[in-house]
Amino acid sequence: MLVLLPPSEGKAAAEAGVPVELGGLSLPGLTGAREAVLGALVELCAGDEERAAEVLGLSKGLRGEVAKNAGLLTAGALPAGEVYTGVLFDNLGLAKLDEAAYALAERSLLVFSGLWGAVRIGDRIPPYRCSMGVKLPPLGALGAYWRGVMDGVLPQVADGLVLDLRSSAYAAAWKPAGAVAARTATVRVLHEREVDGELKRSVVSHFNKATKGRLVRDLLNAGADPASPGELVDALRDLAYHVEVSAEGTARRPWQLDVVVTEIH
């Protein structure tokens, strides 16, 4: 099982320590692209602060992130699982997993990133600010930039079930195709409630991250390692999730699963 996650905009505070070693990160086929993006980001942020903030889409309250980005080459690195915070990661609760569940998380989770492309939770990276939607000079739109690299790297590690929980911006960096698409599953969270005596469903937006975080946590705690989308559906139902298959996968598109909830939190 390979679980694709989006990063969080929020990051842990930087700490003093050993800086990132690009050659030591997972997916070594991305090293050259990582060097290029990191170099371009540091150069941008070491120059005109106003221009850097505009390129990165930072509000006035986040201008301090420009200086942090400028110092990325020497900033202390932390395991990616500790760097990312936010709703999904809070509900995933990596720090609370037991040893077996955490070992499964290290093998299974892949966090996409505008700066690093994709990292495992044990990869040591510094906190940064650079979303996949950024058009980073001179590389251009990062989603398109990473897609050209990922297509040659990700299929090599996506040899079983792929559970794709990424947001649309990060899904643009790699789209499973062919045999990989046929064993990939995406998840939509639907809120079911009674309105005027009728059951109605609506797509959950903000709180879908919380549900996805809990879903992954429960799979890890159960030691579940499904090999196919069908086995994933069975595993989630065994964990008391209400799961419906809205479309089975083909070589052109992944499976589409609906997780139906009656409460959102």
C-alpha positions, 0 to 999 in steps of 0.5 A: 500500500502506498498512501499519497498525502498532501502537505500542510501549509502550517509547518513546525517551527525551525530548530537548530541542527543538521541541514537537509542532505538531498542525497539522503532523501527517499526517491533518489530519482528526484534529487536533481529536481530537488536541487533545482527547486531548492536553489531557485527558491533560495535565490528568489527569497534572498533577493527582493522580499516583495517580489518573493512574497508575491510569487509565493502568494504570501500575505503581509502576516507571512512575510517572515517566511521569505527570510526562512526560505532564504536560509533553507540550505543551513536550516535544521532538518526534522523528520517530515512527519514532524514538520507537517502539521494541520488538520490531516496530520493532527488527526493522523497522529503519527506521534501516537502510533505504536511501533508497528503502526509507525513502521507501516507509516514509514513504508506506506506514506508519501507526502507531496511537496512543492519544494521536495516533490514527495518525501517519506515521513522519515525524510529529514527536511527543514520547514519551508513555504512553497506550495505546488501552485507556485510559478517559481522562476525560472522553473515555471509552474511547479505542478507541471515541473514535478509531473515531468520528473515524477512520471519516471520515478513514482511508477517504480514504487507504486507496485501495489495499491495506491490510496490517493488522498491528495488535494487537486493542486498536488494531484497535478504533480503526478497522475497514475496511468495505465496499470497503476491507475487501475489499482489506485483509489481516490476518496471523497467524503460525503456528509449524509443528514436528514433535511425535511424528512429526506436524506441528503448528501453533500461533499465535505470540504474543510473537514474531509482532511480530518476524516482522511487523517483518521482513516489512514490512522485507523488503517495503520493501527489495524496493521492493514496493508491492502493490496488492491482497491477491493481489499481496501474497501473491505478493510475500511468496512471492517473498521466500521467506515461506510464506504461505497464504490462510485466507480471502479478503476480502469487504465484511464482513471482510478477507483472512486470511493465515497466515505459517508459520514453522519457527523463532521468534526 
